[in-house]
Amino acid sequence: MSDMTINIADKQKFKMLIEEIIKALQRIEDEKLVVKDMSEAIESQFEIKKSVAVKLARTIHKSNFDDIKEENEYFEELYELIARK
């Protein structure tokens, strides 16, 4: 065990910060459930795979379509080079 010590004020501040992290983590979990529910709704209403709906939303959010396109083209080239017989 370490010889770590902390004064009362710092301990309270530390605990408060940890509690804020816990709240933030809970919000993240909650929002992931919202994304899951929305992607399931898209899948059932529009017959678009959940993974594709989420990828589309993420790409639009990050405005990185060109990066995704380039990565996919690179992946296709590697696949053709390595996996095709």
Secondary structure by P-SEA (a helix, b strand, c coil): cccccccaaaaaaaaaaaaaaaaaaaaaaaaaaaaaaaaaaaaaaccccaaaaaaaaaaaaaccaaaaaaaaaaaaaaaaacccc
